[in-house]
Amino acid sequence: MTSWIRFRQPQGHIGFGVLDNGNIAEFEGDMFGDATATGKQWQQDDVELLSPCLPTKVVALWNNFHALSQKLGKAAPSHPLFLIKPPMSVIGPGAPIRRPKGYSGKIAYEGELGIVIGKRCTNVSPEEADGYIFGYTCINDVTAVDLLNEDPNFAQWCRSKGFDTFSCIGPVIKTQFDWRNANVVTRLDDVERQNYPISDMIFTPAEQVSMISHDMTLMPGDVIACGTSIGVGSIKDGSTVVVSIDGIGALPNQLAAARQLETAA
Amino acid sequence: MTSWIRFRQPQGHIGFGVLDNGNIAEFEGDMFGDATATGKQWQQDDVELLSPCLPTKVVALWNNFHALSQKLGKAAPSHPLFLIKPPMSVIGPGAPIRRPKGYSGKIAYEGELGIVIGKRCTNVSPEEADGYIFGYTCINDVTAVDLLNEDPNFAQWCRSKGFDTFSCIGPVIKTQFDWRNANVVTRLDDVERQNYPISDMIFTPAEQVSMISHDMTLMPGDVIACGTSIGVGSIKDGSTVVVSIDGIGALPNQLAAARQLETAA
């Protein structure tokens, strides 16, 4: 059980390493390949945690939990149903979610388990798939809800979920994580809004990696957002969402208030 | 009017440069920034042309031509309707389209104009947008048609169009190209199947770049596939599709026959 992170220290240096009890041991090389300890140590409090990986794509599942599937009255799918979120949508723990310019509608959180791919894979079997999983992380899969069905002929999944800052990932990638005994818990301004067992999944992580690897080559650092369950809701400007999974950690992200956005611009 | 290409020479060296009358002047640096001529020359016949850019994402439009919109009986959209195709879906001219493993259904071609982004852009106006367009290319936006509506609750755009080899791009990126007076012509085994004026577009390239840059940051080398018009059809195994646009060039790609796939595997 190792917790891999990426970080930026105050002088701007970006690195990666292993987080243990507030101490960071820096590594160099390839997180997913030959990573070697540099001997340098950092304190977590002295650095900014970044998204723990830089995916070439985020594959985000819809309708992958029995409880939500039943609540929506939708049949369980026979293959993972997904959309693709672009690399620029990714942010790390603590980074602000930004409201799209010109969009005043509803913005929703979705707390999810994330699978991080460790090795390039194409057409792998479910039995082989675990060997291609580097570890697991927390995801807040953010949606500009009012855009999804704006056009009657085309559900705009990629648009409504693909905005910059709409894929919150972190705080760490946990290796050898036992998802079968964990819950995803989502808090909105400290009030619990989601708390569901990951074991209620329709497609397990190994099934997802196998089936999606038949749809496209998955690359090291790519992320599969496993889909959410009941309790999805909207975020007011200035509110903070924390997605946490016991054994991985807590992923806090605030929807920037309008005033903060003006200052940042 | 410059034709930028990427190529691989027989010893495996991958480079980029300017194609002029069968001669390639190699450049180094950044195609979209400080590119300088190396002085090296190659003959087009001696090298393999690759996809002329390596997008971080392909943004592929649906319902962007009046003629097809009217044929389908769908209203023109108020904002570009798009899905995202992953980087691994991209191939260059002459590379084989590969049938997905385990999929025996219909595979369709769509001949399209492609916009190649030259500078990182977010929230640009239509008036500014042309300054962010590096040039134009030809696209064959390939689809595993039978998967699109396999699930009654979720149109699988990203899955059916996101397979490896399903975004054919090339042969060149043409700068200062006047799309207003050009047609997209698609030939299937030398029979013309599409021939439509690009001027029939619902959203012009500048409008697309502006509106999509409000949805996500576009990066140098990213490609917008402008959508297709009437004449879409299916490709038999072993058949070759050539998408050509006068002033850009011709993009040939064969759907590999089963026997070829076995040999390659």
Interface residues (C-beta under 8 A of the other chain):
Chain A: T56 K57 W62 N63 K74 A75 P77 S78 H79 L81 F82 L83 I84 K85 P86 P87 M88 S89 P100 K101 G102 T122 N123 E150 D151 P152 N153 F154 A155 Q156 W157 C158 R159 G162 F163 D164 H214 D215 M216 T217 M219
Chain B: T56 K57 W62 N63 K74 A75 P77 S78 H79 L81 F82 L83 I84 K85 P86 P87 M88 S89 P100 K101 G102 T122 N123 E150 D151 P152 N153 F154 A155 Q156 W157 C158 R159 G162 F163 D164 H214 D215 M216 T217 M219
